[in-house]
Amino acid sequence: MESWLLGFVRPSHFFSALISGLAGTAVAACPPPPADFTEPAAVHQSVDLTHELEAPWQAGGRIVLICSPEGTPRVGRLLQPPRNKAAEQARRAEQFALARRINLARKGEAHPLGLPLAAPQLELLERFALSDAGAAWLRAITDDTLRLFNRGYLEYDPAVWKRGVKQGRLPLLSELLTGRLTETAQFADDADIFMFSGYAGHGAMAHPGAVGLGNAGMRERFPASNERVDPFAIISHELGHTRYGDPASTGSLPGEANTVARYENPVRIRNGYPPRALYFVSIHPGGEAPPKRSYMERMLTLEQVKGISVTELTAFDRYRIGPMPIMLDCTVSQRPAPEARSTGFNSACKLNWKPDPMLFPVLALGALGEK
């Protein structure tokens, strides 16, 4: 009787019922979600690096996958703090593993001249990701990855998922992702992936959606000031110019000063370096001419018209938000070989002020140079 009736059942209905049964089996095999499971917030928050470095742990809650009611994966974090340093390091390692899957640019991806990260720069980025400051930045980047996954924008391997469900031991997200976008993401206007990329040259640079690391590495000292370079602090500085910090700060003299104070010096201090006291901008011979109305002229106007004593500086206190690096207007040029001494550069600098009553006092610079 049952076999006779089966002949009158439409094939589409039969296979639909079969698939539904299999899906129900998969959901039944899923372990229940942990009680403290939380999905990431809908939008990212800017990193408060000083606050993050004061916290006992920086990588955030452990990243876990759960089964949705349909049997598909969703991702979030557990709220419990790590048991010990090893557990914290494991969380940092998973964040970097996700960055390797999702956030490393291929040629031309981050910008038209972008290159893949060279091996030494990838190693530097991994060391940074495992550090205290790096863990705080990578947490913000990783939370974007979690959001993108839950929106269905990141492709995953269904075989890995099914195997984990069957075994009752769900995989790590970094093991599940293929590193590719889904078709849905390719037609979405909010599938914006942050990128780490390389470029030809020294140092590091940033725009709101990417950080680039030069394939020639970083110099040991800043060319003009001769202060020692902390590579981790430089990466943190550049991340401060991205959407995870203050994107409006890039290319702005007050913004650069604030970035040094908020995102670079806390890392230097954490790593045993003195705070960066000088921020130079290089004006190389043959470069752009300085503006007709120089910062020195603006400073003189401030002193002569508004009666503020630049020499005493005390009148600037009301404008100050926090300790800012001293900025100098410098002309920096490489010395001819016979004259080369320890730094290999000539510099002529004078103290200039660029006051901004709505922000904070800044000692002004010329055109942008290496950070």
VEXVEX-203497 format. One record per residue: residue in one letter; chain; residue number from 1; z, x, y of N, C-alpha, C in turn. Coordinates in pm, whole numbers. Layout:
A A NUM Z X Y Z X Y Z X Y .
...
END
This chain:
M A 1 0 84 -120 0 0 0 0 87 125 .
E A 2 89 188 129 99 275 248 -29 353 266 .
S A 3 -88 405 155 -212 479 168 -326 389 213 .
W A 4 -325 262 168 -428 167 211 -419 139 361 .
L A 5 -294 121 410 -274 96 554 -314 217 637 .
L A 6 -291 336 582 -321 458 657 -468 466 693 .
G A 7 -553 408 605 -696 412 633 -732 333 757 .
F A 8 -647 236 797 -676 155 915 -607 207 1041 .
V A 9 -531 315 1030 -463 373 1148 -561 464 1219 .
R A 10 -574 447 1350 -664 533 1426 -619 678 1420 .
P A 11 -712 775 1401 -674 917 1392 -596 963 1514 .
S A 12 -636 916 1634 -566 962 1755 -420 920 1753 .
H A 13 -395 797 1702 -256 749 1695 -178 828 1591 .
F A 14 -244 859 1481 -177 934 1375 -134 1072 1421 .
F A 15 -229 1144 1486 -196 1279 1531 -96 1277 1646 .
S A 16 -102 1175 1730 -3 1162 1838 136 1146 1780 .
A A 17 147 1062 1677 277 1043 1613 325 1171 1547 .
L A 18 230 1244 1486 266 1368 1420 317 1471 1520 .
I A 19 247 1484 1633 288 1581 1736 423 1542 1794 .
S A 20 442 1411 1816 571 1366 1869 684 1401 1774 .
G A 21 658 1385 1643 761 1419 1545 794 1566 1547 .
L A 22 689 1649 1557 712 1793 1562 789 1832 1687 .
A A 23 752 1771 1802 823 1800 1926 970 1762 1915 .
G A 24 994 1644 1853 1132 1602 1836 1210 1700 1750 .
T A 25 1145 1755 1648 1210 1856 1563 1244 1979 1643 .
A A 26 1148 2023 1731 1171 2143 1812 1289 2123 1905 .
V A 27 1294 2005 1971 1404 1978 2063 1536 1976 1988 .
A A 28 1535 1916 1869 1659 1908 1791 1709 2046 1752 .
A A 29 1614 2142 1735 1655 2277 1694 1703 2361 1811 .
C A 30 1681 2317 1932 1721 2395 2049 1873 2400 2061 .
P A 31 1928 2517 2094 2071 2521 2122 2101 2445 2251 .
P A 32 2218 2385 2262 2250 2310 2385 2262 2405 2504 .
P A 33 2229 2360 2624 2242 2447 2742 2387 2480 2770 .
P A 34 2417 2601 2816 2555 2637 2851 2607 2549 2965 .
A A 35 2735 2529 2966 2796 2439 3065 2778 2488 3207 .
D A 36 2772 2622 3228 2762 2674 3364 2619 2714 3400 .
F A 37 2522 2656 3331 2381 2685 3361 2342 2623 3494 .
T A 38 2277 2702 3578 2233 2655 3710 2093 2705 3738 .
E A 39 2005 2615 3780 1871 2657 3820 1874 2713 3962 .
P A 40 1779 2799 3997 1781 2860 4131 1760 2755 4239 .
A A 41 1811 2785 4358 1792 2695 4472 1644 2678 4500 .
A A 42 1611 2571 4568 1470 2538 4592 1400 2641 4680 .
V A 43 1473 2701 4771 1415 2802 4861 1504 2926 4862 .
H A 44 1445 3040 4893 1523 3164 4892 1602 3179 5022 .
Q A 45 1708 3256 5015 1790 3290 5130 1772 3438 5161 .
S A 46 1779 3473 5290 1769 3614 5327 1888 3691 5271 .
V A 47 1864 3814 5234 1970 3898 5176 2063 3948 5287 .
D A 48 2191 3923 5272 2293 3980 5360 2346 4104 5288 .
L A 49 2284 4219 5316 2310 4337 5234 2453 4387 5247 .
T A 50 2507 4384 5366 2646 4431 5384 2740 4346 5301 .
H A 51 2722 4215 5303 2805 4125 5222 2786 4152 5073 .
E A 52 2661 4172 5032 2633 4196 4890 2698 4324 4841 .
L A 53 2697 4428 4923 2756 4555 4881 2908 4550 4879 .
E A 54 2966 4455 4946 3112 4439 4942 3155 4362 4817 .
A A 55 3062 4293 4751 3094 4214 4632 3115 4306 4512 .
P A 56 3192 4261 4412 3216 4345 4293 3095 4360 4203 .
W A 57 2996 4271 4213 2875 4280 4132 2759 4226 4215 .
Q A 58 2639 4279 4189 2525 4252 4277 2408 4181 4208 .
A A 59 2400 4185 4077 2280 4135 4009 2277 3984 3992 .
G A 60 2384 3915 4025 2385 3770 4007 2416 3731 3863 .
G A 61 2411 3602 3838 2443 3551 3704 2339 3591 3600 .
R A 62 2380 3590 3474 2290 3625 3365 2177 3523 3355 .
I A 63 2054 3572 3340 1936 3487 3332 1921 3435 3189 .
V A 64 1911 3302 3174 1899 3242 3041 1792 3134 3041 .
L A 65 1731 3113 2926 1638 3004 2904 1707 2890 2834 .
I A 66 1665 2768 2865 1713 2649 2793 1593 2562 2758 .
C A 67 1615 2464 2672 1511 2368 2638 1516 2250 2734 .
S A 68 1400 2212 2786 1392 2087 2861 1394 1970 2761 .
P A 69 1411 1847 2808 1406 1732 2717 1275 1723 2640 .
E A 70 1168 1781 2695 1038 1778 2627 1022 1894 2528 .
G A 71 1121 1983 2523 1112 2096 2432 1048 2219 2492 .
T A 72 1012 2215 2621 954 2331 2688 1065 2414 2754 .
P A 73 1039 2541 2783 1144 2625 2839 1166 2603 2988 .
R A 74 1290 2613 3030 1329 2621 3170 1426 2737 3183 .
V A 75 1439 2788 3306 1519 2908 3324 1615 2891 3441 .
G A 76 1726 2959 3431 1826 2960 3537 1924 3073 3514 .
R A 77 2038 3064 3577 2142 3165 3564 2274 3101 3522 .
L A 78 2358 3182 3458 2496 3141 3431 2584 3191 3545 .
L A 79 2688 3116 3575 2772 3148 3690 2878 3252 3660 .
Q A 80 2899 3284 3533 3008 3376 3498 2978 3518 3546 .
P A 81 3078 3587 3600 3058 3728 3637 3045 3813 3512 .
P A 82 2989 3932 3524 2977 4020 3407 3114 4067 3359 .
R A 83 3124 4090 3227 3253 4133 3170 3288 4275 3212 .
N A 84 3186 4359 3227 3210 4501 3256 3084 4560 3318 .
K A 85 3087 4691 3342 2974 4758 3405 2849 4754 3317 .
A A 86 2869 4763 3186 2755 4758 3095 2683 4624 3104 .
A A 87 2759 4515 3115 2699 4382 3126 2624 4369 3259 .
E A 88 2681 4424 3366 2613 4422 3496 2483 4502 3489 .
Q A 89 2486 4618 3425 2365 4699 3413 2258 4628 3330 .
A A 90 2300 4552 3228 2204 4477 3148 2134 4371 3233 .
R A 91 2208 4308 3324 2148 4209 3413 2049 4276 3509 .
R A 92 2086 4393 3559 1996 4466 3647 1869 4508 3573 .
A A 93 1885 4549 3448 1770 4591 3369 1675 4474 3343 .
E A 94 1729 4354 3319 1644 4238 3297 1568 4202 3425 .
Q A 95 1633 4216 3540 1563 4189 3666 1446 4285 3684 .
F A 96 1468 4413 3652 1357 4508 3666 1248 4480 3563 .
A A 97 1287 4440 3442 1187 4406 3340 1099 4290 3388 .
L A 98 1160 4193 3455 1082 4082 3510 991 4130 3622 .
A A 99 1041 4222 3704 957 4277 3812 836 4349 3754 .
R A 100 856 4421 3643 742 4489 3580 639 4389 3529 .
R A 101 686 4276 3481 595 4173 3430 517 4104 3543 .
I A 102 586 4077 3653 533 3984 3753 498 4051 3886 .
N A 103 576 4148 3929 571 4193 4069 505 4328 4092 .
L A 104 441 4387 3992 371 4513 4012 223 4485 4033 .
A A 105 171 4528 4145 33 4497 4182 -66 4584 4106 .
R A 106 -177 4522 4073 -293 4597 4027 -377 4635 4149 .
K A 107 -480 4713 4129 -558 4766 4241 -609 4654 4331 .
G A 108 -577 4667 4461 -626 4571 4560 -552 4440 4567 .
E A 109 -445 4422 4489 -378 4292 4485 -287 4269 4606 .
A A 110 -201 4368 4638 -107 4347 4748 -180 4347 4883 .
H A 111 -279 4432 4899 -363 4437 5018 -490 4512 4979 .
P A 112 -596 4506 5059 -724 4563 5017 -719 4710 4977 .
L A 113 -630 4788 5038 -621 4931 5006 -510 4960 4906 .
G A 114 -448 4856 4854 -336 4875 4763 -379 4935 4630 .
L A 115 -291 5020 4575 -313 5083 4446 -199 5045 4352 .
P A 116 -216 5061 4221 -101 5049 4131 1 5159 4165 .
L A 117 126 5132 4137 229 5235 4160 204 5356 4071 .
A A 118 211 5473 4131 204 5595 4051 331 5608 3968 .
A A 119 324 5684 3858 438 5695 3766 566 5740 3836 .
P A 120 565 5841 3924 691 5880 3990 748 5769 4079 .
Q A 121 660 5692 4143 709 5584 4229 763 5468 4145 .
L A 122 704 5444 4028 758 5342 3939 896 5382 3889 .
E A 123 914 5510 3858 1046 5559 3816 1147 5547 3928 .
L A 124 1104 5577 4052 1192 5562 4167 1232 5416 4185 .
L A 125 1136 5326 4171 1166 5183 4186 1263 5136 4079 .
E A 126 1250 5187 3957 1344 5149 3851 1485 5199 3884 .
R A 127 1497 5322 3929 1630 5373 3966 1689 5291 4080 .
F A 128 1604 5255 4175 1650 5171 4286 1698 5036 4234 .
A A 129 1622 4975 4143 1658 4843 4090 1791 4845 4016 .
L A 130 1827 4957 3958 1953 4968 3884 2069 5008 3974 .
S A 131 2042 5038 4101 2149 5072 4196 2210 4946 4254 .
D A 132 2320 4961 4328 2389 4845 4385 2299 4770 4483 .
A A 133 2243 4842 4580 2158 4776 4680 2032 4721 4615 .
G A 134 1972 4797 4525 1851 4752 4458 1875 4625 4378 .
A A 135 1991 4615 4313 2021 4495 4234 2028 4371 4323 .
A A 136 2083 4388 4444 2091 4274 4537 1951 4229 4581 .
W A 137 1864 4325 4614 1728 4290 4653 1650 4230 4536 .
L A 138 1661 4292 4419 1587 4242 4301 1635 4104 4260 .
R A 139 1760 4072 4287 1808 3937 4255 1732 3833 4335 .
A A 140 1708 3862 4463 1633 3766 4546 1489 3754 4498 .
I A 141 1428 3867 4463 1290 3865 4413 1284 3792 4279 .
T A 142 1382 3818 4192 1385 3753 4061 1404 3603 4073 .
D A 143 1487 3559 4165 1505 3415 4182 1375 3346 4219 .
D A 144 1288 3416 4295 1155 3360 4320 1077 3345 4189 .
T A 145 1089 3443 4101 1022 3435 3971 1074 3315 3891 .
L A 146 1205 3293 3892 1261 3179 3820 1208 3047 3875 .
R A 147 1199 3039 4007 1145 2916 4068 1000 2894 4026 .
L A 148 921 3000 4031 779 2988 3994 764 2946 3849 .
F A 149 848 2999 3761 841 2962 3620 872 2814 3601 .
N A 150 977 2766 3665 1015 2626 3648 913 2529 3709 .
R A 151 831 2579 3801 724 2496 3856 599 2496 3768 .
G A 152 603 2576 3661 488 2582 3572 380 2677 3616 .
Y A 153 415 2775 3700 315 2866 3757 299 2996 3678 .
L A 154 394 3027 3590 389 3153 3516 362 3124 3368 .
E A 155 264 3189 3315 224 3166 3175 326 3231 3081 .
Y A 156 353 3162 2969 442 3219 2867 377 3209 2731 .
D A 157 428 3286 2637 373 3291 2501 438 3182 2417 .
P A 158 365 3078 2379 425 2968 2302 475 3013 2166 .
A A 159 412 3115 2106 457 3162 1974 597 3223 1984 .
V A 160 621 3300 2092 754 3360 2113 857 3250 2134 .
W A 161 819 3147 2210 912 3036 2236 945 2961 2107 .
K A 162 845 2927 2031 868 2851 1906 953 2930 1808 .
R A 163 928 3060 1800 1007 3143 1709 1154 3144 1753 .
G A 164 1178 3157 1883 1316 3156 1932 1386 3024 1907 .
V A 165 1312 2914 1927 1370 2781 1902 1404 2765 1754 .
K A 166 1313 2807 1669 1333 2794 1524 1455 2874 1478 .
Q A 167 1473 2992 1537 1585 3078 1498 1714 3039 1566 .
G A 168 1705 2949 1667 1825 2911 1741 1874 3020 1833 .
R A 169 1786 3114 1866 1822 3226 1955 1707 3246 2053 .
L A 170 1720 3186 2172 1611 3185 2268 1588 3325 2325 .
P A 171 1462 3361 2355 1431 3496 2401 1471 3518 2547 .
L A 172 1467 3644 2589 1479 3676 2731 1352 3631 2802 .
L A 173 1365 3597 2929 1248 3555 3004 1143 3666 3010 .
S A 174 1187 3791 3023 1092 3903 3029 1014 3919 2899 .
E A 175 1071 3873 2787 1001 3876 2658 903 3760 2643 .
L A 176 930 3653 2715 850 3530 2700 726 3531 2788 .
L A 177 735 3589 2907 625 3584 3003 510 3674 2960 .
T A 178 388 3630 2992 270 3711 2964 232 3798 3083 .
G A 179 285 3766 3203 246 3839 3324 128 3776 3397 .
R A 180 80 3662 3348 -34 3596 3410 9 3463 3473 .
L A 181 -69 3418 3571 -48 3287 3631 -112 3180 3545 .
T A 182 -58 3060 3552 -119 2946 3484 -234 2891 3569 .
E A 183 -312 2804 3508 -419 2739 3584 -362 2656 3697 .
T A 184 -247 2594 3675 -182 2516 3780 -153 2602 3903 .
A A 185 -104 2723 3881 -69 2812 3991 -190 2851 4074 .
Q A 186 -305 2864 4009 -423 2909 4080 -475 2807 4180 .
F A 187 -428 2683 4168 -468 2579 4262 -349 2534 4348 .
A A 188 -238 2607 4342 -119 2570 4418 -111 2656 4545 .
D A 189 -56 2599 4650 -42 2674 4775 96 2738 4791 .
D A 190 181 2723 4691 315 2783 4700 342 2880 4584 .
A A 191 236 2929 4520 253 3026 4410 238 3166 4467 .
D A 192 329 3202 4557 321 3328 4632 409 3432 4564 .
I A 193 349 3530 4500 424 3631 4425 441 3756 4509 .
F A 194 563 3804 4521 592 3928 4592 542 4046 4509 .
M A 195 489 4148 4577 428 4260 4507 487 4395 4550 .
F A 196 502 4484 4453 522 4627 4479 390 4696 4446 .
S A 197 340 4775 4541 213 4843 4517 222 4987 4566 .
G A 198 119 5063 4537 110 5199 4585 6 5211 4694 .
Y A 199 2 5327 4757 -104 5359 4852 -112 5510 4862 .
A A 200 -219 5560 4921 -239 5704 4933 -164 5756 5054 .
G A 201 -64 5842 5030 11 5898 5141 159 5911 5109 .
H A 202 236 5951 5211 380 5966 5198 453 5837 5237 .
G A 203 581 5831 5203 671 5730 5256 657 5593 5192 .
A A 204 685 5491 5274 684 5352 5228 645 5264 5345 .
M A 205 594 5146 5314 558 5050 5418 573 4910 5362 .
A A 206 569 4811 5450 594 4673 5405 519 4573 5490 .
H A 207 494 4456 5433 464 4335 5509 542 4223 5439 .
P A 208 543 4101 5492 634 3999 5437 626 3977 5288 .
G A 209 507 3998 5227 492 3967 5086 480 4087 4995 .
A A 210 504 4209 5045 486 4326 4959 554 4448 5018 .
V A 211 587 4542 4932 633 4675 4972 543 4777 4903 .
G A 212 495 4875 4979 413 4981 4924 487 5112 4922 .
L A 213 469 5189 4816 528 5322 4803 415 5424 4795 .
G A 214 418 5524 4883 312 5623 4888 309 5710 4763 .
N A 215 188 5737 4714 178 5816 4591 208 5964 4612 .
A A 216 225 6006 4739 264 6144 4766 415 6160 4774 .
G A 217 489 6052 4752 635 6060 4753 693 6055 4893 .
M A 218 822 6084 4902 892 6083 5030 934 6223 5067 .
R A 219 930 6250 5195 973 6382 5242 1125 6395 5227 .
E A 220 1171 6517 5218 1315 6541 5204 1389 6511 5332 .
R A 221 1324 6533 5446 1386 6510 5575 1289 6438 5668 .
F A 222 1343 6362 5763 1259 6302 5865 1201 6413 5951 .
P A 223 1070 6410 5979 1006 6525 6043 1065 6563 6177 .
A A 224 1094 6468 6263 1136 6502 6398 1287 6523 6411 .
S A 225 1366 6436 6348 1511 6445 6364 1575 6543 6268 .
N A 226 1504 6576 6158 1555 6665 6054 1672 6605 5976 .
E A 227 1696 6475 5991 1798 6409 5909 1747 6395 5766 .
R A 228 1838 6402 5669 1799 6389 5529 1753 6246 5500 .
V A 229 1654 6235 5414 1600 6105 5373 1669 6059 5245 .
D A 230 1717 5935 5245 1767 5871 5123 1658 5776 5075 .
P A 231 1588 5807 4966 1477 5721 4922 1518 5576 4898 .
F A 232 1638 5555 4843 1683 5417 4820 1697 5343 4953 .
A A 233 1748 5412 5055 1766 5348 5185 1631 5316 5249 .
I A 234 1531 5401 5224 1397 5374 5278 1339 5248 5213 .
I A 235 1352 5235 5081 1302 5114 5014 1377 4992 5067 .
S A 236 1507 5003 5085 1586 4893 5137 1541 4858 5279 .
H A 237 1514 4959 5361 1463 4937 5496 1335 4854 5491 .
E A 238 1243 4894 5404 1115 4822 5398 1134 4680 5346 .
L A 239 1222 4661 5248 1250 4525 5202 1311 4440 5313 .
G A 240 1380 4505 5407 1433 4433 5522 1325 4374 5611 .
H A 241 1202 4425 5602 1091 4371 5680 1018 4258 5606 .
T A 242 1057 4231 5481 987 4130 5403 1052 3993 5419 .
R A 243 1001 3896 5346 1056 3761 5354 1197 3753 5301 .
Y A 244 1243 3855 5229 1380 3855 5178 1479 3912 5279 .
G A 245 1428 3966 5389 1512 4017 5496 1479 3945 5625 .
D A 246 1417 4017 5720 1379 3959 5848 1233 3994 5875 .
P A 247 1138 3909 5834 996 3942 5850 955 3964 5994 .
A A 248 1025 3901 6089 988 3914 6230 1023 4052 6285 .
S A 249 1097 4132 6209 1143 4262 6261 1034 4368 6259 .
T A 250 930 4349 6181 830 4454 6167 749 4470 6294 .
G A 251 723 4596 6331 643 4626 6449 713 4604 6580 .
S A 252 840 4569 6576 918 4544 6697 1022 4653 6712 .
L A 253 1036 4707 6831 1134 4814 6852 1277 4765 6829 .
P A 254 1316 4652 6887 1450 4601 6853 1462 4567 6705 .
G A 255 1353 4516 6646 1355 4484 6504 1376 4605 6417 .
E A 256 1312 4717 6452 1331 4840 6376 1475 4888 6387 .
A A 257 1530 4881 6506 1670 4923 6526 1764 4839 6441 .
N A 258 1741 4708 6443 1826 4618 6366 1809 4641 6217 .
T A 259 1687 4673 6172 1662 4698 6031 1734 4823 5984 .
V A 260 1734 4927 6066 1810 5048 6031 1957 5015 6015 .
A A 261 2009 4936 6109 2153 4905 6106 2190 4813 5991 .
R A 262 2107 4713 5960 2143 4611 5862 2103 4648 5719 .
Y A 263 1991 4720 5704 1936 4737 5569 1923 4883 5524 .
E A 264 1926 4976 5618 1912 5116 5579 2046 5189 5578 .
N A 265 2120 5182 5689 2245 5258 5696 2350 5214 5594 .
P A 266 2364 5085 5561 2462 5050 5456 2431 5119 5323 .
V A 267 2302 5138 5293 2265 5205 5168 2291 5355 5179 .
R A 268 2260 5414 5292 2288 5557 5312 2437 5584 5294 .
I A 269 2520 5502 5355 2665 5520 5344 2710 5502 5199 .
R A 270 2656 5403 5132 2691 5377 4992 2658 5498 4904 .
N A 271 2549 5566 4938 2502 5677 4856 2550 5813 4904 .
G A 272 2642 5814 5000 2701 5940 5044 2625 6012 5153 .
Y A 273 2529 5945 5217 2457 6004 5330 2522 5958 5461 .
P A 274 2515 6040 5565 2563 5990 5695 2468 5883 5746 .
P A 275 2518 5789 5827 2428 5687 5882 2317 5753 5963 .
R A 276 2202 5692 5960 2091 5746 6037 2117 5724 6185 .
A A 277 2123 5833 6260 2159 5825 6401 2038 5818 6492 .
L A 278 1926 5872 6448 1808 5878 6533 1691 5809 6464 .
Y A 279 1618 5731 6540 1496 5671 6489 1382 5718 6579 .
F A 280 1291 5794 6522 1182 5851 6599 1053 5774 6574 .
V A 281 970 5773 6675 834 5726 6660 744 5838 6705 .
S A 282 645 5870 6624 558 5983 6652 439 5940 6736 .
I A 283 411 6017 6840 288 6001 6917 209 6129 6897 .
H A 284 112 6127 6809 37 6248 6777 -73 6271 6879 .
P A 285 -109 6395 6903 -219 6423 6996 -345 6348 6953 .
G A 286 -413 6289 7051 -533 6212 7022 -504 6067 6989 .
G A 287 -375 6031 6984 -339 5893 6954 -345 5806 7078 .
E A 288 -288 5688 7069 -293 5596 7181 -212 5650 7298 .
A A 289 -262 5626 7417 -189 5667 7537 -68 5578 7557 .
P A 290 42 5632 7611 160 5548 7635 129 5440 7738 .
P A 291 200 5330 7733 174 5222 7830 198 5269 7972 .
K A 292 126 5206 8066 138 5249 8205 281 5233 8255 .
R A 293 342 5123 8219 480 5101 8263 571 5147 8150 .
S A 294 618 5270 8156 695 5329 8048 835 5267 8042 .
Y A 295 903 5297 7932 1040 5248 7917 1133 5314 8017 .
M A 296 1100 5437 8057 1180 5504 8158 1171 5428 8290 .
E A 297 1052 5379 8322 1036 5300 8445 1116 5171 8436 .
R A 298 1116 5110 8317 1194 4987 8299 1343 5016 8314 .
M A 299 1386 5130 8259 1526 5168 8270 1565 5190 8416 .
L A 300 1477 5259 8491 1506 5283 8632 1512 5152 8710 .
T A 301 1423 5060 8675 1426 4928 8739 1558 4858 8710 .
L A 302 1602 4868 8585 1730 4806 8548 1844 4864 8629 .
E A 303 1841 4997 8644 1950 5063 8717 1943 5034 8866 .
Q A 304 1822 5042 8923 1809 5029 9068 1815 4884 9115 .
V A 305 1754 4792 9038 1747 4653 9080 1870 4575 9038 .
K A 306 1914 4595 8912 2026 4517 8860 2160 4588 8874 .
G A 307 2156 4714 8913 2280 4785 8936 2356 4822 8811 .
I A 308 2290 4832 8697 2356 4869 8571 2344 5020 8553 .
S A 309 2455 5085 8532 2457 5230 8517 2417 5267 8375 .
V A 310 2300 5326 8361 2255 5368 8230 2336 5488 8182 .
T A 311 2379 5571 8271 2454 5691 8233 2586 5654 8168 .
E A 312 2657 5557 8225 2788 5521 8170 2777 5436 8044 .
L A 313 2672 5357 8035 2644 5275 7916 2738 5157 7897 .
T A 314 2852 5157 7964 2951 5053 7937 2898 4913 7969 .
A A 315 2811 4905 8066 2758 4774 8103 2670 4715 7994 .
F A 316 2633 4794 7895 2548 4744 7787 2629 4680 7675 .
D A 317 2760 4695 7680 2840 4646 7569 2821 4495 7547 .
R A 318 2805 4421 7653 2792 4275 7638 2665 4236 7565 .
Y A 319 2567 4326 7561 2444 4297 7491 2448 4340 7345 .
R A 320 2550 4412 7309 2550 4477 7178 2595 4381 7068 .
I A 321 2520 4376 6959 2557 4296 6843 2628 4383 6740 .
G A 322 2596 4508 6734 2657 4599 6637 2607 4739 6662 .
P A 323 2654 4836 6585 2611 4974 6606 2462 4987 6578 .
M A 324 2389 5041 6673 2245 5060 6660 2213 5209 6660 .
P A 325 2109 5249 6590 2069 5389 6596 2013 5424 6733 .
I A 326 2032 5547 6772 1974 5595 6897 1824 5609 6878 .
M A 327 1747 5561 6974 1603 5572 6965 1553 5661 7078 .
L A 328 1458 5745 7046 1404 5839 7142 1254 5821 7153 .
D A 329 1203 5846 7275 1060 5845 7299 1012 5989 7284 .
C A 330 938 6016 7177 908 6155 7141 759 6177 7126 .
T A 331 720 6299 7160 588 6348 7122 610 6451 7013 .
V A 332 551 6428 6896 573 6515 6782 439 6570 6736 .
S A 333 429 6701 6725 305 6762 6678 336 6876 6584 .
Q A 334 247 6902 6491 269 7010 6395 241 7143 6462 .
R A 335 328 7242 6434 311 7374 6495 198 7451 6427 .
P A 336 129 7535 6502 35 7628 6437 109 7718 6339 .
A A 337 40 7762 6238 103 7840 6131 186 7958 6180 .
P A 338 140 8040 6277 222 8155 6319 355 8116 6380 .
E A 339 362 7994 6437 485 7952 6504 576 7870 6412 .
A A 340 532 7848 6290 606 7757 6201 748 7808 6177 .
R A 341 842 7715 6194 981 7748 6164 1030 7650 6058 .
S A 342 1160 7614 6060 1216 7536 5950 1153 7398 5935 .
T A 343 1136 7323 6045 1086 7187 6032 935 7179 6038 .
G A 344 869 7280 6100 724 7278 6109 670 7181 6212 .
F A 345 757 7134 6305 712 7038 6406 767 7077 6543 .
N A 346 686 7054 6647 734 7059 6784 768 6917 6826 .
S A 347 872 6901 6903 903 6768 6953 957 6778 7094 .
A A 348 912 6687 7179 963 6677 7314 1013 6536 7333 .
C A 349 1144 6519 7347 1202 6386 7349 1284 6364 7475 .
K A 350 1285 6241 7523 1372 6205 7634 1435 6070 7603 .
L A 351 1553 6053 7654 1627 5930 7628 1572 5817 7713 .
N A 352 1538 5708 7650 1486 5591 7721 1558 5466 7674 .
W A 353 1577 5372 7765 1639 5245 7731 1537 5133 7742 .
K A 354 1541 5042 7647 1465 4918 7660 1563 4802 7643 .
P A 355 1629 4761 7751 1731 4657 7737 1668 4521 7711 .
D A 356 1738 4441 7636 1697 4304 7609 1822 4218 7611 .
P A 357 1849 4146 7719 1975 4073 7731 1993 3965 7626 .
M A 358 1885 3923 7558 1899 3821 7456 1930 3879 7320 .
L A 359 1915 4014 7307 1935 4073 7176 2041 4181 7182 .
F A 360 1999 4305 7206 2093 4415 7205 2025 4534 7272 .
P A 361 2101 4637 7313 2039 4751 7379 1967 4838 7279 .
V A 362 1857 4892 7321 1779 4978 7234 1731 5096 7314 .
L A 363 1732 5213 7255 1670 5329 7316 1527 5333 7267 .
A A 364 1433 5336 7360 1297 5298 7326 1217 5411 7267 .
L A 365 1102 5372 7204 1014 5465 7137 873 5450 7189 .
G A 366 785 5530 7131 643 5517 7162 574 5434 7056 .
A A 367 472 5492 6990 397 5419 6889 457 5441 6753 .
L A 368 426 5351 6661 491 5356 6529 449 5480 6451 .
G A 369 545 5540 6382 518 5653 6294 589 5636 6164 .
E A 370 601 5742 6087 664 5730 5954 812 5702 5968 .
K A 371 860 5617 5878 1001 5586 5876 1074 5680 5786 .
END
